[in-house]
Amino acid sequence: MPTGEEIAILVGLHLTGRTAQKTPIVAGAELISAEDSMEELAALAMSAGARIAERQIQSRPKTDSATFVGSGKVDELKAQVLFHEATTVIFDRELSPTQQRNLEKELDVKVLDRTQLILDIFARRARTREGKLQVELAQLNYLLPRLTGHGAAMSRLGGGIGTRGPGETKLETDRRRIHQRISAINRSLEKVRGGRTTQRQQRQAVPLATIALVGYTNAGKSTLFNRLTEAKVEAKDMLFATLDPTLRSLKLPDGRPAILSDTVGFISDLPHELVAAFRATLEEVESADIVLHVRDIASDASESQARDVETVLATLGVGAEEAAARVVEVWNKIDLLDEDDKLVLEARARRAREAGGPPAFLVSAETGEGTPALLAYLAARVDAGPASEMLLPLDDGRALAWLYRHGRVMGREEEEGAVRVSVKLDERAAGQFERLFPEVKRPPAAL
């Protein structure tokens, strides 16, 4: 066995009782099977560097309060751990602190749950200082109620003379250190949020449309980002390849620029610690003019994944009503479908538009198929209503150039000593133009 290799046994649970909680992935009234959830858990484990030795799914009417799966399954897992020389057992649900301690005692190996696994992947992938701080904050918030029995592991947070108060136990010391570290991280993140807010305000001062990509992890957001902006953001066939937000200029078909942002991927049961920690990153979604919801339409779980994304969007203030106005669905990976499936999807997209739902576009970020239609729609979408007419002096080239850069010039006519320009400007651009060029008048015909 290679040194340091993690050999993992995966454990899922299929609840059969009447009062069974929705498990483990909820998509409205739809439930994904335990087998599908186990496939996703395996992908997560492999993304974290583990080798999967065994997968087991237990059916029972309810969870066991002491060990989650019951004593019989624990005995079976003991045998599997010995047989495979496993180093880790990973559960497809969040374990309570008591369940985790009992399982580690019985199995004598490291026991993780789905949340810990996701947090570990985030910790491995974070590159910027902000990303690392956000992941550490999520890990500490998760660890705090689980401190009992982890005293030795917490020694890395500090130690020595002067670190304990009179009569303070090791557990109390660890809790105090974690609270202090959480406070320090929050202060650092507040500074980051302040800087990000300033940058956002500076961008908003320039009348450019902002477009944010969101979607389930591995739906192809980064590949689409690269395709639309000709950037070289890392795009791998793995979960959570992108953590830190990336912004690039997007050139629309009519020549105008927009700002496109790529964000962290979502996942079923995304730990609430991470949603809270990455709030600053996801603020790009809150302030975007258009939200592109990228879906892996070739996946059997596409519908349930879409519901999970919509759930997170709702926590960010992009609920169903606002989604109808701001969200555009991008059905990606059509290169993996046959022609009959594409025709069915095109009919579905057409019905969705007719019903007043978010418009949908079929694309392949890998090959570029469908992206011209998407870009043409975005260019039309950022136009604001009918064209306005401006009467500019013939020698005012600066104002005319500004309109060409930031608006959509529909026509121009030279008159005596002036040029009449018909231009479409969104609300932000119109306000900026009036502040920069107060001397420009609109002829009565435009009022």
N, C-alpha and C positions, 0 to 999 in steps of 0.2 A: 504494500500500500504506500503510495507516495507520501512523503512527509507533509503534514499540514493539510491533507485532503479531507474535506468534510464529506462524510458518508451519511446521507439523510434517509430517514423513514418518514413518509408523509401519512397523516391520519386525517380522514374526513369523517363527517357525521351526517347521517340522513335521519332526520326526526320523523317519526311515523305517528306520533300521538296527535289527538285532536287539537290540543293546545300548543302544538309545535310552533316555534317561532319561525318566521320566514328565514330560510337558510339555504346557502349562505349569501346568495346574491338575490336582491330583490329588484324587480323591474315592473313597477306598478303592481298589477295583480299577478304578474307572471313570475314564476320561479325557475331559476336555472338548476338543472340537475346537479347532484353532488359530484357526478363524474366530470361534468364540465368545469365545476369549480376546482376539482382536483387537478385538472389539466392546467388551469391558470396557476394554481399553487406550485405545480411542478416547474412551470416557466419562471415563476418568481424565484424558486429555490436555485434553479440553474443560473439565473441572472446573478445570484449572490455567490456563485462559485461552488455550489454543492453538487455531488453526484447522487442521483436518486437510486437507492437500493430496493425500495419496497414502497408500494402504495396500498393503503388499507382504508376501506370505508365501512363504518359500522352503522347499522340500523337499530334504533332504539326509540321508545316513545318520548323520552326526555333526557336531558343531559344529567350526568351524575354530579352532584354538588361537590364531591370530594376529589374525583379524578377525571371528570368530564365524560369518560367513556365506560366507567365501571371496572370492577376488579377483574372480571374475566378477560376483558380486552387488554388490561394492563399486564396480566400474566402472559398473554400471547405476544404483546409487544416486547416484553423482556426477552422471550425466546428469539424473536426476530433481531433484536439489538445484538445479542450474542452471536447469532448465526452470521449476520452481515458485518459484524464488527463495526456497527454504526456508531457515529459520534454525536449525532443530533436527531431528535424527533421533532417534527414540525406539525402543528395542528392547524387545521383550516378555519379555525374560529379563534376569537380572542378568549384566552383563558383568564380566570380570576387569579389573583395572587395566591390564594390557598390551593387551587387546582394545580398551578404551576409548581409550587413547592412540593406538593405531594407526589406529583409525577416525577420530578427530578430525584426525589428520595427513593422512589420505587424502581425507576429505570436506571439510575446511576449514570445518566448522560445528560447533556444539555437539552433542555426542552424549550422550544420557541413556539409562539403562535403567529398567526398571519400578520398581525400588527408589527411585532418585533422584526419579522422578516422584511417587511416593506421599509421600516425605519433603517434597517441595516443596508438595504440597497441604496436608499437615499444618501446615507452616510458615505458609501463608497463612491457615488456619482457626483456629489457636490464638488464644485470646483472654485467658485467665488467665495469670498469671505462671507457675503450675505447668505449664500446657500448653506455653508457650513454652520453658521450661527443658527439658522432656522431649523436645520436637522438636529443639532445638539439640543435646542430648546424642546423640540418634540420628544426626543429621547428622554430628557430629564423629566418632563411632565408625565411620560409613560412610566418611568422608573419609580417616581416618588411613592405611589401607593404600594409598590412591590418591594420595598426596602428590606423587610424582615427576611433574614436568611441570606442577605447579600452583603453583609458587613465587610467580609474580606475583600470582595470585589470592589467595594467603594473606596478602598484605601488609596486608589490612584488619584482620588480627588484632592488629597492633601493629607497631612498628618504631622505628628511631632509636637514639641512643646509649644504651648500657647494656642493650640487649636481647639481645646475643650474648655467649657465652662465648669464651675464647681458642681460636682455631683452629676455631671452630664453623662449619659450612656453613649455607647458607640452608635446606636441607632439614632439617637437624638442629634449627635454630632453630624452624622451623614445627612440627616434631613436638613439641618441648619446649613450645611455647605451647599446642598442642592438648591435650597431657597435663595441663598446668596448668589449662586451662579445664575439661576434663572433671572434674578433681578438685574444682574450685570448684562446678560444677553438681551433682555428686554430694552435696557437703556441703549445698548449698541444698535439694536434693530430700529429703535425710534429715530436715531440719527440717520440710519439708512433710509427709513421711510421719509424723513424730512428731505433728504437729498433727492429721493425718487420723485417726491411730490413737486419739488422745485423744477426738476428736469421735465416732468409732465406739463407743468404750467408753461415752461418755456416752449415746449413743443406745441401746446395749444395756442400760444400767442401767434404761431405761424399757422396759417389756415391750411393745414393738411389733414385729409381724412385719416383716421386711425382704424386699423383692422386687426383683430386678434384671432389667432388660431387656438381652438380648444378641441379636446377630444379624448377618447379613451387611450390609455398608453398603448403604443405600438400600432396606432391607427394610420400612421403615415404623415403626421403633422410636419415633422422636420423635413421629410422628403418633399412634401408639397411646398414648404417654406423655401427650400433650395430651388425648386422648379420655378416658382413665381418671382423670386428675387435674384436668382443666379448667385446665391450665397453658397457657402461651404460649411454649413452647420452639420455637426456629426449626426448622421442618420443611420442607425443600425437596427437590425431585426432583433430587438431585445426590449424588454420592459424598462421604462424610465431611462431611455438613452439621453433625454434632455431634461435637465432640472432647472437650470438658471435661465431667466427670460432673455430672449435675443430679439433685438429690433433692427430692421433693415428698411431701406427705401424700396418701395414697390412702384414701378413705372406702369401706369395704366395705359390702355391702348391709344387714348387720345393725347398721350404725352405728359399728362399731369402726374406728379408724384403723390404717393400715399405712404403711410408708415404701417408696416406689417410686423406684428410681434408673435413670437412662438413661445408657448408657455408649457409648464409641467403637465404631463399626461395624468389623467384621472384613472381610477380603478375602482372596482366594486369594493365596498367596505373600506374606502380610503380612510385611514385613521384620522379621527377628529383632531388629534394633536397636530397632524400634518396640515390639515385644512386651515387650522388656526395659525400655525407657524408660517405657512406660505401665503398668508393673507396679503402681505405687501407685494409679493410677486404677482398674485392674481388680481391686484388692483388694475393691472393693464387691461383685464377683461372688463372690469366695471366701467372704465372710462372710454372704452372703444366705441366708435361710431357703428361699426359692423362687427359681429362675432361670427366667424366661420367655424361651424361645428363639423369637424372632420370625422367621418365614420368609416370603419373597415367594413364595407358593404358585402365583402366576400365571406365574412365570418358568420357562422351559424348563430353566434351570440350578439350580432349587431344590434338588434332591437333592445336587448337588456342592457348592453353597454351604453346605448344612447340614453336610456332612463337614468343610469348611474351618473352620466355627465350632466343631465338636466337637474338631478338632485343637487349636485355641487354648485351648478350655476344659480340655482334658486337661493342657496346660502349666500351667494355673492350679490344678490339683488336682481338677478336676471331671471325673473319668474316667467310663468307661461305667457302673461300678457305682454311683457316687455320682449320676450323671446320672439313673439310674432312680428314685432317691429324691427328687431336688431339682428336676429339670428338667421343665418343662411346655412343650410345643410350641404355638406360636400361629401358625396358618396364615393369614397376612394376605393382603389384597387379593382377597378372594373376590368383590368387586364387579366385578372384571374377568373373571369366569368366567360361563359359561352354567349353567343349572340342571342339565343332565346332568353336567357336570364336578363341580358341587358334590355331587351324589348319590354319585358315585364316590369323592370325597374323604371324605365322611362315612362311607362303608363302610370305607375305609382306616383312618380314625381309630378306628373301632369295633374293627376287628381288632387294631390296635396296643394298645389298652387291654386287650383280652382276652388278648393274648400277654404281658402284663406289661411292655410298653414304656412310655415316657413318654406320658402322656395328651396328646391333641391337640385343639385347639379351632379351628373355622373362624370367622374374624372379618373384618370390614372396618373398619380404623381410620378410614377416610375417612367412612363412613356410620354407623358404630356397630353394624352388624349383627353379632350373635354376642357382643358384649361383655358383655351382662347375664349370659349363661351362664358366661362366663369369670370374672366377678367373683363369682358365686355359688359357683363351684368354689373360688376362692381363699379365700373366707370359710370354707367347710367345711374346706379343707385346713389352715388355721392353727389349727383346733380341735384340742385334744389329747385324744383318747380319750374315755372316758365322763365325764359330768358329776360334779362333786364337790359335796357339800352342806356349807354353812357355816351356823352358828348365830350370828347377830349380835344384839346388844342393839338394841331398838327405837329408841333414841335415837342409835345410831351411824350417822348419815347419811353420814359421810365414807367409811367402809369400803364401804357399799352403793353409793355413787356411783362409787367406784373400780372395783368389780366390773362395773358397767354400762359404764364407759368402756373397760376393758381385757380384759374377758371376754365370754362369751356367756351371758347369764342365761336359763336354760331354764324357770325357774319360781320362785315365791316364795310362802310361806305364813306368815301371822302367827300366832304362838303366844303364850302368856302371857309378856309381857315381852320377847319376842324375835321375830326373823323368820328363818325357815329359807329359805335361798337355794340353789337348784340351779344351778350355773354351770360352764361349760367354760372352762378356762384352759390355755394352753400351758405348757410346762415353765418358760420364762423368767418368765412372768407369775405362775405359782404361787409361785416362789421369791421374787419381789419382794413379793407380797402377804404372805407369811409374815414377811418382814423388817419391813414397814411396820406390820402389824397382828398382832403376836404374841399379843394377848389374845383374838383370835377363835378359837373352838374348832370342831372338826368333830364332829358327833354320832356316836355309835357306829355308827349305820346306814350311815354313809358310809365306814366303814373296812373 
